[in-house]
Amino acid sequence: MVWRKAIYRKVLIGEFGIRAGDSVAPPNDHGLVIDLLNQDDWHLALENNPYLNEADLARFRNQAATCIVARDGNRIAASTWMLRGGFFVTEVSRELHLRPDTHFSCRSFVASDYRGRALLSHMIHHYAMSIDPDNQITGLVFDWNIPSIRSLERIGWRHRGDYWTTFVLGRAFHHEQHFPPRPPITLSNTES
Ligand SMILES: CC(C)(COP(=O)(O)OP(=O)(O)OC[C@H]1O[C@@H](n2cnc3c(N)ncnc32)[C@H](O)[C@@H]1OP(=O)(O)O)[C@@H](O)C(=O)NCCC(=O)NCCS
C-alpha cells in the first residue's frame, strides 16, 4: 500500500465561494470582537494558529493580505486570512493566480475552547461586508472537513469547483474543473 502510494497518489480539494455582497449574516451572537489585525500585530496571530507560520507571514507581507481575528479581551480566539494575487496551495502543490476581483480565504483556525460559536462564519462575513460587493471570495476545503464546509455554507458559500493533483513517481500533474454552484450538503431545507 505504502509502495503503491509512492508510485501514484491523488489529492482533491473543493473550491467554495460567493459574491461578497451575497454573504449571509450568521445567526448566533458570539460575544467576541471581530476585528482586522494591523500588519504590525500579525505575529500575534501565530500564537493561536498552528496552521500559520513565520514563512506565511513573510509571504503575506509581499502581497495584499488581511488578517481577520476574533478577540476575547487580549486573547485572539480565532483568525483567518484573505489574500489577493497569487498563493501557493501546499495541499495540491501548485500556485494559484487569482483574478483581480477575487479574495482567497486561508489559514483559518478557531481555538478549540472557542469552537461552536460560528466564529469562522462571523470573521468571513465581517470581511465580505468590508469589500466591494461585486468582488468574489473563495477558498479551498477538503470534503472531509465538515465543520469548515458547514461554516461556509451557512453564510452562503457554495461548492463551485475542484482542484486535484495526481503525483506519479514524484511528478505532479494539476487539474481543475469549475461548475455551477452545487446545493449545500450541510444545511437543512429551512436554512438553505
Ligand atoms: C473549521 C473551524 C474553523 C470551524 O470552527 P467554528 O467557527 O468554531 O465552527 P462551529 O463549531 O461554530 O461550526 C461548525 C459546524 O459544523 C458542525 N459539525 C461539526 N462536525 C460535524 C459533522 N461531523 N457532521 C455534521 N456537522 C458537523 C457543527 O455542529 C457546527 O454547526 P452548528 O453550529 O450548526 O451546530 C474549526 O473547526 C477549526 O479551527 N478547525 C481546524 C482548522 C481548519 O479545519 N480550518 C479550515 C481549513 S479549510
The ligand as a Gaussian input file, in Angstrom:
#p B3LYP/6-31G(d) Opt

LIG

0 1
 C      -13.277000      24.837000      10.787000
 C      -13.268000      25.646000      12.089000
 C      -12.502000      26.944000      11.839000
 C      -14.723000      25.974000      12.446000
 O      -14.748000      26.491000      13.756000
 P      -16.032000      27.294000      14.312000
 O      -16.128000      28.629000      13.654000
 O      -15.970000      27.262000      15.785000
 O      -17.224000      26.412000      13.763000
 P      -18.534000      25.926000      14.560000
 O      -18.162000      24.841000      15.520000
 O      -19.255000      27.108000      15.115000
 O      -19.380000      25.370000      13.357000
 C      -19.098000      24.134000      12.755000
 C      -20.408000      23.479000      12.397000
 O      -20.128000      22.199000      11.852000
 C      -20.934000      21.252000      12.529000
 N      -20.235000      19.971000      12.511000
 C      -19.042000      19.663000      13.064000
 N      -18.737000      18.382000      12.812000
 C      -19.747000      17.890000      12.071000
 C      -20.017000      16.617000      11.484000
 N      -19.155000      15.601000      11.594000
 N      -21.165000      16.463000      10.786000
 C      -22.026000      17.481000      10.650000
 N      -21.837000      18.708000      11.183000
 C      -20.706000      18.898000      11.879000
 C      -21.109000      21.803000      13.916000
 O      -22.213000      21.214000      14.569000
 C      -21.336000      23.277000      13.604000
 O      -22.643000      23.519000      13.108000
 P      -23.790000      24.113000      14.074000
 O      -23.255000      25.382000      14.670000
 O      -24.962000      24.350000      13.203000
 O      -24.011000      23.055000      15.120000
 C      -12.616000      24.859000      13.265000
 O      -13.234000      23.603000      13.353000
 C      -11.114000      24.701000      13.119000
 O      -10.341000      25.568000      13.516000
 N      -10.696000      23.558000      12.533000
 C       -9.263000      23.286000      12.326000
 C       -8.697000      24.147000      11.213000
 C       -9.474000      24.027000       9.910000
 O      -10.023000      22.994000       9.557000
 N       -9.521000      25.154000       9.175000
 C      -10.252000      25.265000       7.915000
 C       -9.425000      24.784000       6.793000
 S      -10.369000      24.973000       5.274000

